[in-house]
Amino acid sequence: MVNYSLLMARLNVRKTYKLYINGEFPRTESGRYYPIHTATGGELLANACRGSRKDLRNAVQAARKAFPAWSGKTAYNRGQILYRIAEVCESRAAELAREIQLLGSSASEAAKEVSRTIDRWVYYAGWSDKYPQLFGSVNPVAGPYYNFTVPEPTGVVGVVGPETPALLGLVSRIAPALVGGNTVVAITSESRPLPSITLGEVFATSDIPAGVVNLISGIKNELVPWLASHMDVNAIDTTGVDESELAALEKAAAENVKRLVRFDAAAIGWDDARRSQSPYAIAEFQEMKTVWHPMGM
Amino acid sequence: MTETAIAPNLSRAVAPYRRALADALELAIPVDAVAAEERAASLAKRSLKKDSKVWGLKLAISMMDLTTLEGKDTRGKVYALCQKAVRPDPSDPEVPPVAAVCVYPTMVSFVKSALGQSGVKVAAVATGFPSGQTFPAIKIAETRQAVAAGADEIDMVIDRGAFLSGHYQHVFDEIADIKEACGPAHLKVILETGDLGNYDQIRRASMIAMFAGADFIKTSTGKVGVNATLPITLVMLECIRDFYHLTGKKIGMKPAGGISNSKLALAYLVVLYETMGPEWMTSDLFRLGASSLLNDILMQLRKERTGAYQSGDYFTLD
């Protein structure tokens, strides 16, 4: 006997969690995925894309292409766009919190993580036209010259997000790189990728140009070595890289003298608003350029 | 086909030429556009890996006409290009030189001396490139002077206005005239497929060019919106094959414009191989007209060699 009431029951329309590359949401070119389960019941939540080195390559290509226009924007405009990201995060706060909660945080922890994430965008948005005064300088020199030092963005920055807090940790490292005019290729938390992938939907609807920030989910051990050796990546934030993998990464990154940055989450934590966010985090992805200019011209 | 008013006065016998044009038009049968596009798309899906990829990429370099056709070309820039043509990757002696350097006629003698005994050929565009809208006498004179200056190959453009008006005899005669003016130099005939409208026209133009004496047929100048595509190349290669079966004469093919990455270059080689077989896999019968393609291939080759993805920062700007 057919149970018609079962046939009539509505099926959930579940979201496919995909990558975010060049302003689009492609599946991984490899066609692979890995299952993400709820922390409590072990119930299947989603199949996340298991990104490949070629996805990473495409993302770096997109980031490189987006770099001149993004770094060429006025500081004011970059600040506006980061603030816009905060606005859109706010309107998606419930969804982000739900995903964080499903992956193993309490409701209040999840809500707190989302509001901290939003605040972090606002914090770095505000720094956009201020950090150059802080880190730039007019230098006294013994000659008829003006001598300026100005910060310039490093280029394409690879960010390896920490496992937890997946969203706040990733945003805390992406935002300072972005506000300084860098473009970013980020590898999300391997065990808790969902809120970070939803962050891609936030980017897609918040005026940030295609390619400026790219998100790859997958197995870190498969992705990080390719990021480390990629000659077109200028800096890597290794915060989410396991201590044991660090030496290999540093060796591979030496070939084109990448700038390596690591946030000491164990010592500082992600919550302290006075220590876990700082203009110095922006300076870490800046190169100092010094210009000599003859006086009287 | 009636004789047109704009055909130039030719001193040679008219009858065999009339016959050749009639043959060309007879072979210009309609092209199945859907099948051509589908076949090209399916061939483009073929994936070449590791050793065969490296082999294909090196072959592509050896078939390349490294091109600079800018109003702002200087001797300095062209000299750098010649250096690169002879030794594309100074860090890797396994990388072969390109087939030819393609420039405007005024650069020919300079390029000739810059390339020296390297074996890389000098190709010059001529006949009022890229529009072809100038006087027949000037086109012939330009060709002669380019050859006299040392050009091994001449890339001419057809008069698309005349072709689209149906003045096939005029187009045919012009190609035959330029072929004569070329003397020992090889003649590549640019159809400017982006201007021709459809595959039937492309096939017609290909046939006219081959019967008129072209050594190569070439898709595009690179100066209009639509450049070389895989299906257009497939259609032209099939013309070459039909012409070969009829006459026993091997004509070369040169897609040009818009071929900017390694994957695409390999797809062209696949289409070539599957249409013409191994005999055509040589720079005598196939060329890729390109400029930015070379750096992309070099980056791919170095990636295969070192295992790391490469950056444009470490390759010369052309």
Interface residues (C-beta under 8 A of the other chain):
Chain A: R57 V60 R64 W226 S229 H230 M231 D232 A252 E255 N256
Chain B: G307 A308 Y309 Q310 S311 G312 D313 Y314
